[in-house]
Amino acid sequence: MIWRVRSSAPAVPLDAGLTALAQVATAQAALPLEDLCRTLADAHLGDGRDDIAVLALRTPPAGPTHGTPVTHSRAR
C-alpha cells in the first residue's frame, strides 16, 4: 500500500523526523496497512516543502520453522 501526500509541518532535523515516524509506526503497527499508511501520512512529520511517500508491508512473525531442516552431505 503506498500513499503519497504533501506534508505541511514545521521543519525538523531528519533524525528527529525519522524517530518520530518510527514512534508513530510502532504505536500503530497493529492497524490494517491502509489505515497505518494514512496515519503515518497524517502525522505531518515533514517540513512542508517535500512530498512524502509511505510504503508499508507486513512480514510474517518470527517463530519456529515448519518441516524438517535440510542438511547436505556428500555420498561416499
N, C-alpha and C positions, 0 to 999 in steps of 0.2 A: 504494500500500500504506500503510495507516495502522495504527499500533499505539498503544494508549493504556494507560499503566501508571502506577502510583503510585511515585514516587521516594522514597528514604529516605537520601540522602546529607546530610552536614552543610551548613549554609548557606554559600553562596559569592556574591560580588558577581555581578550579571548579566553584566557584561562578561567576567569570568573564566569563567563558565559557558558563555557563547557561544563564547569562544575554545577552551575545552576540547572543546566539542561539534564545532566546526569541525575541530579536530585529529583527533578520532576519525573523523569523516566522511571526511576527506581520506585518512587512513591505510587506511580500509576501503572506499573508493569502488568497488573492483572487485567487491565481493560482489554476489550477486543481491539485488534490492530487499528481499525478505523478510528475508534474513539481515542486511542493512545496518540495517533498522529495528530488528530485535531487538538488534543490537549497540549501537545508539545508545540504545535504551531501557534496556538492561542496564548502560550506563555510569554510571547513577545520578548525573547531573550536577546535579540539583536539590537543594533544601533539605529535601525530605521532607514539605513541607506542601502541595504542589500536585501535581495530576495533570499529566502531560505527554502530548503527542500528537506523533508523529513522522510527517511527510509527506515522502516521498522520491519523486523521479521522475528519469528519465534523459532527457537531451537528446541530440540527435544530435551527433556530433563536428563541430567546425568543420573546414571544408575547402572545396575548390573547389566551386562550384555546378555543377549539371548543366544542360545545354542552352545555348541561345543567349540572351544578355542581351536584355531587351526594351527597345527605345528608342521614344520617342514623338516624332513630328514632325507638323507641320501641313502638309497638302497645300496647294499654292498653284496 
